[in-house]
Amino acid sequence: MFAVCINYCKFAMIRSLTSQEIKWRLLLILHLVGLVGLSFSPSRPFFAQLSFFNLFITAALIFHEVWLSSRHPWRVLIWLFSLGMAVEILGVQTGFPFGEYSYGTVLGPRLAGVSVIIGLNWFYLVVSSVALLRWLGVVNIWLTVVMASLILTAVDFLIEPVAINLYYWQWEAVSVPLSNYIAWFVVSLPLVYLYQRFTPHPPVLFPAKVLLLQVVFFSVLQFFL
């Protein structure tokens, strides 16, 4: 009888959680496990290989938020993914506009030298940066375009040292070239604009929290690499 009561309480607790709370707790667990696994040298190669799944799940959960908020969720995903992949392929093949760099095999399957997950990365970072600004009360479309692009560039600046140490990608130069950050800002401008055009009432709380979670994740991880 006691076991039945316990199971019923657990079921009732799960039922009482909202969709966002369930997704948020899932991402918290994934990032915490990933942080621990990547922080120690013996387990780092294995957990680095799992980064693809972490990024994919994150993108999928954010797409669910877009699905609930946008009249054209698939159009949003396809446009942001395709444009992000196109500029990355151009960058890998020609060195323009980011600089000379190449992707390793850690992030999973590649298309024309670019890890496919990077297209989804562009998608959910654009969605999350706009969400953060909406959460902070910024609603003007043009101000959002500029500020979200600055946020995306700042996030890339934060991610770069970690990504290089985990062999997600490598630069030909000794350090990350300035052209990379300029390109991130310029490329982000039309992506943020398009997203707002397709999603006049974008999701706010969950994507904003995901972006802050990623900032904390990569900030802490830098101390262990």
C-alpha positions as CSV (number, residue, x, y, z in Angstrom):
1,M,0.0,0.0,0.0
2,F,2.8,2.4,0.9
3,A,4.6,1.6,-2.4
4,V,1.3,2.4,-4.3
5,C,1.0,5.7,-2.5
6,I,4.6,6.6,-3.3
7,N,4.1,5.8,-7.0
8,Y,0.9,7.8,-7.1
9,C,2.6,10.8,-5.5
10,K,5.4,10.6,-8.1
11,F,2.9,10.4,-10.9
12,A,0.9,13.3,-9.5
13,M,4.1,15.4,-9.2
14,I,5.1,14.7,-12.8
15,R,1.5,15.5,-13.9
16,S,1.8,18.8,-12.0
17,L,4.9,19.9,-13.9
18,T,4.4,22.0,-17.0
19,S,6.0,21.2,-20.3
20,Q,8.6,23.9,-19.8
21,E,9.5,22.7,-16.4
22,I,10.1,19.2,-17.6
23,K,12.2,20.4,-20.5
24,W,14.1,22.7,-18.2
25,R,14.9,20.0,-15.7
26,L,16.0,17.7,-18.5
27,L,18.5,20.3,-19.9
28,L,19.8,21.1,-16.4
29,I,20.6,17.4,-15.9
30,L,22.2,17.1,-19.3
31,H,24.4,20.1,-18.8
32,L,25.3,19.2,-15.3
33,V,26.4,15.7,-16.4
34,G,28.2,17.1,-19.4
35,L,30.0,19.7,-17.2
36,V,31.2,17.0,-14.8
37,G,32.2,14.6,-17.6
38,L,34.1,17.3,-19.6
39,S,35.9,18.7,-16.6
40,F,38.1,15.6,-16.1
41,S,40.7,14.4,-18.6
42,P,39.9,10.7,-18.5
43,S,36.2,11.1,-19.3
44,R,36.6,14.2,-21.6
45,P,37.0,12.4,-25.0
46,F,33.9,10.3,-24.3
47,F,31.7,13.2,-23.2
48,A,33.0,15.4,-26.0
49,Q,31.6,12.9,-28.4
50,L,28.2,13.2,-26.7
51,S,28.1,17.0,-27.3
52,F,26.2,16.3,-30.6
53,F,23.3,14.7,-28.7
54,N,23.3,17.5,-26.1
55,L,23.1,20.1,-28.8
56,F,20.5,18.2,-30.8
57,I,18.2,17.8,-27.7
58,T,18.6,21.5,-26.9
59,A,17.7,22.5,-30.4
60,A,14.7,20.1,-30.4
61,L,13.3,21.4,-27.2
62,I,13.7,25.0,-28.3
63,F,12.0,24.1,-31.6
64,H,9.1,22.8,-29.6
65,E,8.8,26.3,-28.1
66,V,8.9,27.8,-31.6
67,W,6.3,25.3,-32.7
68,L,3.9,26.6,-30.0
69,S,4.5,30.2,-30.8
70,S,5.0,30.6,-34.5
71,R,2.6,30.1,-37.4
72,H,5.5,28.9,-39.5
73,P,7.8,26.8,-37.2
74,W,9.2,24.7,-40.0
75,R,9.9,27.7,-42.1
76,V,11.8,29.3,-39.2
77,L,13.9,26.1,-38.6
78,I,14.6,25.6,-42.3
79,W,15.6,29.1,-43.0
80,L,17.9,29.6,-40.0
81,F,19.4,26.1,-40.4
82,S,20.0,26.5,-44.1
83,L,21.5,30.0,-44.0
84,G,23.6,29.1,-41.0
85,M,24.9,26.0,-42.8
86,A,25.5,27.9,-46.0
87,V,27.7,30.6,-44.5
88,E,29.6,27.9,-42.5
89,I,30.2,25.9,-45.6
90,L,31.4,29.0,-47.4
91,G,33.7,29.8,-44.5
92,V,35.2,26.3,-44.3
93,Q,35.7,26.0,-48.1
94,T,37.0,29.6,-48.7
95,G,38.1,31.1,-45.4
96,F,35.5,33.9,-45.9
97,P,33.9,35.5,-43.9
98,F,35.2,33.9,-40.6
99,G,38.8,33.0,-41.4
100,E,40.6,29.8,-42.1
101,Y,39.2,27.0,-39.9
102,S,38.0,23.4,-40.1
103,Y,35.6,21.2,-38.1
104,G,36.7,17.9,-36.5
105,T,34.7,14.7,-36.2
106,V,33.7,15.3,-32.6
107,L,30.4,17.1,-33.4
108,G,29.1,14.2,-35.6
109,P,28.2,14.0,-39.3
110,R,29.5,16.7,-41.6
111,L,28.2,18.2,-44.8
112,A,30.8,19.8,-47.1
113,G,33.2,19.9,-44.1
114,V,30.7,21.5,-41.7
115,S,29.2,19.6,-38.7
116,V,25.5,19.5,-39.4
117,I,24.7,20.2,-35.8
118,I,26.1,23.7,-36.3
119,G,23.1,24.6,-38.4
120,L,20.9,23.8,-35.5
121,N,23.2,25.7,-33.3
122,W,22.6,28.8,-35.3
123,F,18.9,28.2,-35.1
124,Y,18.6,27.9,-31.3
125,L,21.1,30.7,-30.6
126,V,19.1,33.1,-32.7
127,V,15.9,32.1,-31.0
128,S,17.4,32.3,-27.5
129,S,19.1,35.7,-28.0
130,V,15.8,37.2,-29.1
131,A,14.0,35.5,-26.2
132,L,16.5,37.0,-23.7
133,L,15.9,40.5,-25.1
134,R,12.1,40.1,-25.0
135,W,12.5,38.9,-21.4
136,L,14.5,42.1,-20.6
137,G,11.7,44.2,-22.2
138,V,13.3,45.0,-25.6
139,V,10.6,44.8,-28.2
140,N,11.7,47.1,-31.0
141,I,12.5,44.9,-34.0
142,W,15.5,46.9,-35.2
143,L,17.0,47.3,-31.8
144,T,16.5,43.6,-31.3
145,V,18.4,42.8,-34.5
146,V,21.4,44.8,-33.4
147,M,21.4,43.7,-29.8
148,A,20.7,40.0,-30.5
149,S,23.6,40.0,-33.0
150,L,25.9,41.4,-30.4
151,I,24.7,38.7,-27.9
152,L,25.4,36.0,-30.5
153,T,28.9,37.4,-31.1
154,A,29.6,37.5,-27.4
155,V,28.4,33.9,-27.0
156,D,30.7,32.8,-29.7
157,F,33.6,34.7,-28.0
158,L,32.8,32.7,-24.8
159,I,32.5,29.4,-26.6
160,E,35.6,29.6,-28.8
161,P,38.3,28.6,-26.2
162,V,36.2,25.6,-25.0
163,A,35.4,24.5,-28.6
164,I,39.0,24.6,-29.6
165,N,40.1,22.6,-26.5
166,L,37.5,20.0,-27.2
167,Y,38.4,19.8,-30.9
168,Y,35.0,20.9,-32.1
169,W,36.9,23.0,-34.6
170,Q,40.4,24.3,-35.2
171,W,41.8,27.6,-36.6
172,E,44.7,27.8,-38.9
173,A,45.9,31.0,-37.1
174,V,47.4,30.8,-33.6
175,S,44.5,32.8,-32.2
176,V,40.9,33.3,-33.3
177,P,41.0,36.1,-35.9
178,L,39.0,39.3,-35.5
179,S,37.3,38.5,-38.8
180,N,35.4,35.7,-37.0
181,Y,33.7,38.0,-34.6
182,I,32.9,40.6,-37.2
183,A,31.4,37.9,-39.4
184,W,29.3,36.5,-36.5
185,F,27.8,39.9,-36.0
186,V,27.2,40.6,-39.7
187,V,25.7,37.1,-40.4
188,S,23.5,37.3,-37.3
189,L,21.8,40.5,-38.4
190,P,19.6,39.0,-41.2
191,L,19.0,35.8,-39.3
192,V,17.6,37.7,-36.3
193,Y,15.5,39.8,-38.6
194,L,14.1,36.8,-40.5
195,Y,13.3,35.1,-37.2
196,Q,11.3,38.1,-36.0
197,R,9.4,38.3,-39.3
198,F,8.3,34.7,-39.1
199,T,7.6,34.8,-35.4
200,P,6.0,38.1,-34.3
201,H,5.3,36.7,-30.8
202,P,8.4,34.6,-30.1
203,P,8.8,32.3,-27.1
204,V,10.5,34.0,-24.2
205,L,11.1,32.3,-20.9
206,F,12.4,28.9,-21.8
207,P,14.8,29.9,-24.6
208,A,16.1,32.8,-22.5
209,K,16.9,30.4,-19.6
210,V,18.6,28.0,-22.0
211,L,20.9,30.8,-23.3
212,L,21.8,31.8,-19.7
213,L,22.4,28.1,-18.9
214,Q,24.8,27.8,-21.8
215,V,26.7,31.0,-20.7
216,V,27.1,29.5,-17.2
217,F,28.1,26.1,-18.7
218,F,30.9,27.4,-20.9
219,S,32.1,30.0,-18.4
220,V,32.6,27.3,-15.7
221,L,34.0,24.8,-18.2
222,Q,36.8,27.1,-19.1
223,F,38.4,26.7,-15.7
224,F,38.8,22.9,-16.2
225,L,40.3,22.8,-19.7
